[in-house]
Amino acid sequence: MALDLATYLVFFLILALNYAVLCLGLNLQWGFTGLFNVGVAGFFAIGAYTSAILTGPPRPEAVGGFDLPVLIGWLGGTLAAGVAALGVGWATLRLRHDYLAITTFGIAVTIQLVALNEEWLTGGAFGIEAIPRPLAAWFTSPTQYNLFYLGLTLALVALVFWGLERLVRGPWGRLLRAIREDEVAAASLGKDVRTQRLIAFALGSAIMGLAGAHFATFMGFIAPESFLPVVTFQVWAMLILGGSGNNRGAVLGAILVWGLWSVAGVTVKALLPPDLQVRGAALQVVLIGVVLAGVLLIRPRGLMGEERAISPHTQATATASTAPSSTPASGGPDAR
């Protein structure tokens, strides 16, 4: 019993951290740049399918199966999602807020339908199976391998987190916040707002593609139902709960929401008869919505809201202006 619980906990953490990578990509787009991307599942799917096609075994009935190393598959999935985002962003980023959300949602649904119907490329409804796992031959049991993959996932999350922190805490991050708060003011200072928005959108989507490649490698099988719009809902709930504009909040929100989702799923299966479990699955969405509303009533900015960012130059100037002067005041007793 204890071993089964530990095995499930490892499996849970791998998936939760996979969602954390997705959430970090969305946080760059929405939390720091203000881009309302509701097509998360689409870029997630592009990364997963690209990696599966590059690394999977030969498939006589379909394109792909190049049997390349897993690292090449991950890089390919990241690059494919980023390039796709450049094309999507070039056409859609002139839109604002609701219109951008509707457009990106439509693109994500289109990608999912392509995965469902283009059997020559994606395997259609049957998906792609036998996706190889890195160094799987080195381990004698699934539990040992999952522990190794958990360590690999932690390293991946740490790498993405570190890279994004370096970016958003520097001048580029301050520029993104300025664009998010007032595009007109940023443009009046000579900043190329459209290009910077496009870069942020492409980079965030590339991170989502990396998460998709990681997901495909761990699961060993992908199908169109793995990339339904509910994935986008989950990631947005994670970011809002944890706190947009804060990378630590994005990771925390991913773990908490995936935990609630998993507990709700187990509860539904335990309490409802089999013929009602499909309908009861909607209770997972209801639970997340109720928890999210409750948290926002108490902490409107999420559990870990955005940290206040101050330019080092501004901070140094403020410190100098408030420091006591060592020069005697004019007219004092030491004045001559």
TIPA-223381 format. One record per atom (N, C-alpha, C): residue in three letters; x, y, z. Coordinates in steps of 0.02 Angstrom, whole numbers, plus 50000, padded with zeros to 5 digits. Each point is the difference from the previous one (the first is absolute). Example, Ala and Ser with C-alpha at 12.3 -4.5 7.8 and 13.67 -1.06 7.14 Angstrom:
BEGIN
ala506604971650390
ala499555005950000
ala500455006050000
ser499825005349964
ser500425005950003
ser499615005550037
//
This chain:
BEGIN
met500414994050000
met499595006050000
met500435006350000
ala500515000150043
ala500455005850004
ala500385000849934
leu500214994449970
leu500365000349937
leu499565002749944
asp499374997749999
asp499535002549950
asp499885007550007
leu499945002250062
leu499905007250013
leu500605004049977
ala500604997550015
ala500615003649979
ala500065000249925
thr499824994449967
thr500024999849927
thr499525005149969
tyr499405000350029
tyr499525004949974
tyr500235007150013
leu500305001250057
leu500245006750017
leu500535002349950
val500454995549981
val500515001749950
val499675001649933
phe499514995849980
phe499645001249938
phe499645006750002
phe499695001550057
phe499645006350008
phe500475006049994
leu500584999650032
leu500475005649999
leu500275001249930
ile500124994749963
ile500255000849931
ile499505003949958
leu499374998150004
leu499485003549961
leu499895007150026
ala500025000850066
ala499915006850028
ala500565004649978
leu500614997649999
leu500565004149978
leu499995001249925
asn499724995249963
asn499905001149928
asn499525005949989
tyr499465000150040
tyr499545005749997
tyr500345006450023
ala500484999550046
ala500365005950022
ala500385003249943
val500304995949956
val500355002849941
val499515003549955
leu499424996949988
leu499475003249961
leu499805006750031
cys499925000050065
cys499785005950036
cys500535005649997
leu500634998250001
leu500535005049994
leu499985003349931
gly499864996049948
gly499945002949934
gly499425004949995
leu499434998150028
leu499425004550000
leu500135006250042
asn500374999250055
asn500145005750043
asn500425005249963
leu500454997849958
leu500395004949960
leu499545003949954
gln499514996649971
gln499555003349952
gln499505004550035
trp499664997350050
trp499475003850033
trp500265004050060
gly500374996750044
gly500205003250062
gly500465005949990
phe500454999549950
phe500495005349990
phe499865004449939
thr499634997349950
thr499905003849938
thr499275001849989
gly499544996650033
gly499295001549992
gly499694997149938
leu500284994549973
leu499734996749940
leu499514994650021
phe499375000749980
phe499464995650021
phe499994993949954
asn500434995250012
asn500064994049959
asn499564994450028
val499484998149962
val499574994550020
val500124994049954
gly500584999849970
gly500184994449957
gly500564995750028
val500044999650065
val500554996350033
val500024992849976
ala499424996849996
ala499984992949981
ala500274998949930
gly499925004949956
gly500254999249932
gly500754999849996
phe500345004550034
phe500745000049999
phe500274994050040
phe499644998050051
phe500174993950037
phe499994994049953
ala499484999649957
ala499944994549953
ala500545000249947
ile500175005949975
ile500525000549949
ile500664997250026
gly500195001950061
gly500614997350029
gly499984992550010
ala499444997450023
ala499944992850013
ala500044996049935
tyr499625002049950
tyr500004996349937
tyr500665000649962
thr500315005850002
thr500645000849967
thr500524995450031
ser500034999950066
ser500484995750035
ser499854992649985
ala499364998150001
ala499824993049987
ala500184997949929
ile499895004549952
ile500174998449931
ile500754999349990
leu500395004250033
leu500724999949992
leu500334994150035
thr499744998150058
thr500344994950041
thr499684993249996
gly499394999549974
gly499644993749999
gly500294995049951
pro499804993650007
pro500244994849953
pro499685000949931
pro500294997049949
pro499725000749932
pro499274997949996
arg499615003949962
arg499294998649991
arg499864999749925
pro499944994049972
pro499914999449927
pro499375003449975
glu499495000450043
glu499365002849979
glu499975007650008
ala500525003150027
ala499965007250015
ala500695003049993
val500015006649993
val500635003749997
val500315000150070
gly500655000050003
gly500345000550064
gly500344993550020
gly500114999450066
gly500354994150024
gly500735000249981
phe500325005750014
phe500715000749981
phe500474997150051
asp499754998050058
asp500394996650051
asp500625004150020
leu499905006550007
leu500555004550020
leu500065000150077
pro500555002550026
pro500075000450074
pro499465004450031
val499844998650062
val499475003650035
val500155007550004
leu500635001650012
leu500185007150005
leu499845003749935
ile500124996849943
ile499835003049936
ile499255001049995
gly499624995150025
gly499285000649999
gly499755005850043
trp500305000950058
trp499815005650044
trp500165006749968
leu500605000549971
leu500195006249967
leu499555001349940
gly499844994749963
gly499555000749942
gly499315002350020
gly499734997050054
gly499345002150024
gly499995007250023
thr500535002150034
thr500055006950022
thr500035004849941
leu500424998349951
leu500095004349942
leu499365000349958
ala499674994249991
ala499384999949960
ala499465004350030
ala499914999550066
ala499505004150033
ala500175007449996
gly500645001650007
gly500215007049995
gly499905002949930
val500174996149948
val499905002349931
val499265000849985
ala499604995250022
ala499275000549990
ala499735006350035
ala500265001550059
ala499775005950036
ala500205006449964
leu500575000049967
leu500205005949962
leu499505001449944
gly499794994749966
gly499515000849947
gly499325002350027
val499784996750054
val499365001850031
val500045007150027
gly500545001650035
gly500065006650030
gly500045005649949
trp500354998849945
trp500055005149948
trp499315001949974
ala499554995049997
ala499335001349972
ala499505002450052
thr500124998550064
thr499475001150050
thr500185005050054
leu500625001650011
leu500175004250057
leu499795007349992
arg499765001849941
arg499725006749992
arg499315000350035
leu499724994150015
leu499364999750035
leu500125001150075
arg499485001650036
arg500075001550071
arg499524995750041
his500244997650055
his499614997050054
his499504994849974
asp499365001550001
asp499494995149984
asp500084997249930
tyr500165004349952
tyr500074997849931
tyr500614995449992
leu500535001750035
leu500594995649999
leu499844993350032
ala499635000050054
ala499814993850034
ala499584995649954
ile499515002949966
ile499584996149955
ile500414997149942
thr500465004049974
thr500414997649943
thr500464994350021
thr500355000850056
thr500464994750022
thr499624993750020
phe499405000850027
phe499604994150016
phe499814996249937
gly499805003849948
gly499834996849937
gly500594996449969
ile500605002950005
ile500604996849974
ile500144993550037
ala499925000150066
ala500134994050039
ala499514994449981
val499365001749990
val499514995149979
val500174997349931
thr500235004349956
thr500204997949933
thr500584995050003
ile500495001550042
ile500574995450008
ile499774993250025
gln499545000050049
gln499754993850026
gln499614996049947
leu499635003449958
leu499634996749946
leu500484997249947
val500535003649986
val500514997449954
val500304993650028
ala500165000150064
ala500284994050032
ala499514994249997
leu499355001550002
leu499494994750000
leu499894997149930
asn500075004149949
asn499804997949933
asn500574998349952
glu500585002950010
glu500564998749955
glu500394993850022
glu499734994249983
glu500304993750023
glu500704998949971
trp500135002649941
trp500654999049968
trp500565003450038
leu499835004750043
leu500515003650038
leu499974998650075
thr499405000050028
thr499934999550073
thr499724993350024
gly499814995749954
gly499694993750020
gly499265000650014
gly499725005949991
gly499285000950010
gly499784998750070
ala499414997150007
ala499724998750066
ala500404994950039
phe500394995849964
phe500404994950034
phe500665002850027
gly500185006049979
gly500595003350027
gly500654996849979
ile500525001550037
ile500674997449989
ile500224996350063
glu500214993949992
glu500204996050058
glu500734998049994
ala500234996650052
ala500704997550003
ala500505005749995
ile499835005850029
ile500475005650001
ile500564998350049
pro500635000049978
pro500544997850044
pro500135004750059
arg500234997150055
arg500185003850059
arg500765000150007
pro500285005550023
pro500735000550005
pro500274995350054
leu500524996149982
leu500364995750046
leu499564994850034
ala499454998149968
ala499544995250031
ala500324993250011
ala500484998149958
ala500324993550006
ala500454999550062
trp500165005650030
trp500444999950059
trp499644997950063
phe499344999749999
phe499624998850061
phe499614993549994
thr499934996650057
thr499694993450000
thr499275000150019
ser499745005650026
ser499305000450019
ser499725006949982
pro499345000349988
pro499695006549985
pro500085005150056
thr499994997650063
thr500075004650056
thr500685003449999
gln500534996149988
gln500665003049996
gln500055005149944
tyr499714998249943
tyr500035004749944
tyr499615006450015
asn499424999450030
asn499615005950016
asn500375004650049
leu500384997150046
leu500405004150045
leu500535003849961
phe500324996549953
phe500485003449957
phe499675005549960
tyr499414998649972
tyr499665005049959
tyr499765005950042
leu499844998750063
leu499825005550045
leu500595004750009
gly500604997150010
gly500605004150005
gly500135004049937
leu499894996849942
leu500095003449936
leu499495005749993
thr499394998850023
thr499485005149996
thr500155005950046
leu500244998550060
leu500205005450046
leu500555004349969
ala500484996749968
ala500545003849967
ala499725004349944
leu499524997449963
leu499705003849945
leu499635006150027
val499604999150052
val499635005650029
val500495005250028
ala500524997750033
ala500505004650028
ala500345004049945
leu500154996749943
leu500345003549945
leu499545005349969
val499374998249988
val499535004849971
val499875005750049
phe499924998350064
phe499885005250050
phe500585004850004
trp500614997350003
trp500605004350004
trp500065004549939
gly499894997149941
gly500065004049939
gly499495005749998
leu499384998550019
leu499495005249999
leu500135005350053
glu500234997950058
glu500155004950052
glu500555004849977
arg500504997349966
arg500545004349974
arg499725005149950
leu499524997849959
leu499725004449949
leu499545005450030
val499534997850042
val499495004750023
val500255004750054
arg500554998450033
arg500285004550050
arg500505004949971
gly500124999549935
gly500465004549966
gly499625005449962
pro500365003749958
pro499685005549962
pro499434997649956
trp500084994049970
trp499464997549956
trp499364998850039
gly500074997450061
gly499414999050041
gly499655006550017
arg500395005250016
arg499705006550013
arg499665002949939
leu500284998649941
leu499695002349938
leu499334996449989
leu499984993550014
leu499374996349991
leu499465002750047
arg500205001550062
arg499505002750047
arg499765006849977
ala500455004049972
ala499795006649975
ala499514999249943
ile500124995349955
ile499544998749945
ile499334997650026
arg500034995650050
arg499374997450030
arg499595005650031
glu500325004750033
glu499645005250035
glu499755005549953
asp500425001949951
asp499805005549955
asp500414999549936
glu499714997049949
glu500364999249937
glu500165006749967
val499545004750004
val500105006549969
val500595003650030
ala500054999850066
ala500575003250033
ala500654996749982
ala500014993349996
ala500614996549981
ala500205001749929
ala499505000349955
ala500165001649930
ala500245007249993
ser499745004550042
ser500225007049996
ser500725000950021
leu500274995150037
leu500705000350021
leu500464996549950
gly499724998249942
gly500414997149947
gly500054992550002
lys499604996550040
lys500024992750005
lys499574996949945
asp500264994749970
asp499634996449948
asp499524995150035
val499405002450015
val499534996150040
val499814993649965
arg499845000349936
arg499764994149964
arg500534994550000
thr500635001849987
thr500534995049999
thr500104996850068
gln499995004050053
gln500114997350067
gln499424995450020
arg499395001849983
arg499434995750014
arg500064993449962
leu500235000449938
leu500084994049960
leu500544995450028
ile500555002950024
ile500544996150030
ile499744996550063
ala499645003650042
ala499744997150062
ala499514994449985
phe499575001149951
phe499514994949981
phe500344993749974
ala500505000949956
ala500364994249972
ala500404996350053
leu500335003650045
leu500394996850052
leu499554996250048
gly499455003050021
gly499534996550044
gly499724993849968
ser499835000449936
ser499734994249964
ser500534994649990
ala500625002049990
ala500544995149994
ala500084996150065
ile499935003450057
ile500024996550065
ile499424995150006
met499425001949975
met499434995449999
met500154993949956
gly500335001249943
gly500204994449958
gly500494995450034
leu500465002850039
leu500474995950039
leu499624995750050
ala499495002950033
ala499594996150046
ala499654994449963
gly499765001349939
gly499674994749961
gly500484994349983
ala500625001749981
ala500494994949984
ala500164995850062
his500075003350057
his500124996550063
his499424995350017
phe499395002449990
phe499404996050014
phe499984993749955
ala500135000949935
ala499984994349954
ala500514994750018
thr500605002250018
thr500534995350018
thr499824996150063
phe499715003350049
phe499844996650062
phe499424995149991
met499475002149966
met499424995849992
met500134994349951
gly500425000949951
gly500134994849951
gly499464999249949
phe499465003950005
phe499444999649954
phe499625006650003
ile499825002749941
ile499605006049998
ile499444999149950
ala499445003350013
ala499424999849956
ala499665006850005
pro499565001649952
pro499685006750000
pro499635001650064
glu499724995050035
glu499635001650061
glu500455002350057
ser500654999649991
ser500465002650051
ser500075007649995
phe499715003149948
phe500115007149988
phe499345003749989
leu499514998150039
leu499355003349997
leu500035006950033
pro499505004249988
pro500015006850031
pro500035000050076
val499824994450032
val500034999950073
val500725001050025
val500494998249958
val500705001150019
val500135007550009
thr499745003949953
thr500075007350006
thr499675002650063
phe499414997450015
phe499655002150062
phe500434998450061
gln500284994150003
gln500414998150057
gln500595004650009
val500355001549945
val500605004150006
val499835007250021
trp499455002749973
trp499795006750021
trp499815000050074
ala499654994950022
ala499824999650071
ala500624999650044
met500504996349978
met500634999550037
met500345006850007
leu500035003749944
leu500345006450000
leu499635005150043
ile499345000349994
ile499615004850038
ile500034998450075
leu499954993650017
leu500034998150070
leu500685001550031
gly500534998249964
gly500675001250027
gly500195007350001
gly499785003749949
gly500175007149996
gly500375001649936
ser499665003349953
ser500325001749937
ser500525005450012
gly500524999949958
gly500555004750009
gly500514997850051
asn499934993950025
asn500474997350049
asn500154992849981
asn500624998549982
asn500174993349978
asn499944994850055
arg500155002050061
arg499914995350056
arg499264998450009
gly499585005149992
gly499294998950005
gly499744995349946
ala500295000649939
ala499804995549946
ala500144992850017
val500584998650027
val500184993150019
val499564997650057
leu499905004250051
leu499574998150056
leu499294998749977
gly499735004349958
gly499334999149976
gly499924993549960
ala500504998349961
ala499974993849961
ala499944993950045
ile500404999850052
ile499994994350046
ile499344999650038
leu499765005750024
leu499385000050040
leu499394998249957
val499945003049942
val499414998649958
val500014992949974
trp500584997549981
trp500034993049977
trp499844995250058
gly500205001950060
gly499824996050058
gly499254999850011
leu499685005949997
leu499275000350007
leu499654996149945
trp500255000649939
trp499714996549943
trp500054992450010
ser500574997750023
ser500104992850009
ser499574997350057
val499975003750056
val499594997850056
val499264999849981
ala499785005049962
ala499305000149978
ala499864994149954
gly500464998449956
gly499914994349955
gly499944993450037
val500444999050049
val499974993950040
val499354999650040
thr499785005750027
thr499395000250039
thr499394998349958
val499975002849939
val499444998549955
val499974992649984
lys500574997049986
lys500014992949984
lys499804995750060
ala500165002350060
ala499854996150060
ala499275000650020
leu499695005749988
leu499325001250025
leu499454998849950
leu500155000649936
leu499484999449949
leu500034993349965
pro499434997349979
pro500004993849961
pro500305001249931
pro500234994749967
pro500355000949936
pro499595003849947
asp499344999150000
asp499605003249948
asp499935007650011
leu500185002450058
leu499955007150015
leu500685003450006
gln500544996349993
gln500665002950010
gln500195005049946
val499764998849938
val500165004749946
val499685006850015
arg499375000050020
arg499685006350018
arg500305002950063
gly500174995750047
gly500295002450063
gly500685003249991
ala500334998549944
ala500665003149988
ala499955007649995
ala499415002549983
ala499915007249996
ala500075003350069
leu499924996050053
leu500095002650067
leu500725002350013
gln500474997249963
gln500695002350007
gln500065007349979
val499695001849945
val500015006949977
val499655004550050
val499434997650027
val499625004050049
val500435001250062
leu500334994850024
leu500415000750060
leu500565005149990
ile500344999649943
ile500545004849987
ile499725007049997
gly499425000849969
gly499695006649996
gly499825002950067
val499724995750044
val499815002350067
val500625002050040
val500514995749998
val500625001650037
val500325006449973
leu500015000849935
leu500295005949970
leu499635006350021
ala499334999749999
ala499615005850021
ala500125001750074
gly500044994850042
gly500135001150071
gly500675003250014
val500524997649964
val500675002850010
val500025007349977
leu499685001549943
leu500025006849974
leu499625004950043
leu499504997550036
leu499655004450047
leu500465002250057
ile500444995450021
ile500455001450055
ile500645003349976
arg500284997349946
arg500625002749972
arg499895001249925
pro499785006149983
pro499835001449929
pro500584999049951
arg500615000450024
arg500574999149955
arg500274993050001
gly499644995250030
gly500234993250005
gly500404998850063
leu500204993850010
leu500364998350061
leu500685003650005
met500335000949943
met500645003549998
met499955005249945
gly499795006050017
gly499915005149950
gly500665002449971
glu499945004249950
glu500595002649966
glu500415004350047
glu500664999050000
glu500445004050040
glu500095006949969
arg500085004950042
arg500125006849975
arg500705000549972
ala500055002149937
ala500655000449967
ala500215007349997
ile500615001450023
ile500285006749999
ile500674999849963
ser500085004549953
ser500635000449963
ser500585001350047
pro500564996749991
pro500595001350043
pro500215007449998
his499945003249942
his500185007149995
his499535004350041
thr499354998449997
thr499515003850039
thr500114999050074
gln500144993750019
gln500114998450071
gln500625003650026
ala500545000249960
ala500615003450021
ala499885007550007
thr499615002949953
thr499855007250004
thr499605001650061
ala499494995750015
ala499585001250059
ala500404999450064
thr500474995350002
thr500414999150059
thr500455006150012
ala500285002549944
ala500455005750005
ala499625006350023
ser499385000749977
ser499625006050017
ser499765000050072
thr499934994150029
thr499774999750070
thr500574999450050
ala500614999249976
ala500574999450046
ala500155006850031
pro500195000250064
pro500165006550032
pro500625003049970
ser499995006449991
ser500585003549971
ser500535001250054
ser500644999049980
ser500555001250048
ser500265007249997
thr499745004049951
thr500235006949994
thr499635004450048
pro500325004450040
pro499645004350046
pro499525004649964
ala499445001350030
ala499505004549969
ala500275007249999
ser499805003649949
ser500215007049994
ser499725004150058
gly500425004050030
gly499785004350055
gly500074996650067
gly500264993850002
gly500074996450063
gly500585002750040
pro500134997350057
pro500545002550042
pro500684999149971
asp500064994849952
asp500674998949970
asp500085003749935
ala499475003749979
ala500075003449935
ala500475006050006
arg500365001349948
arg500475005550000
arg499815005049947
//
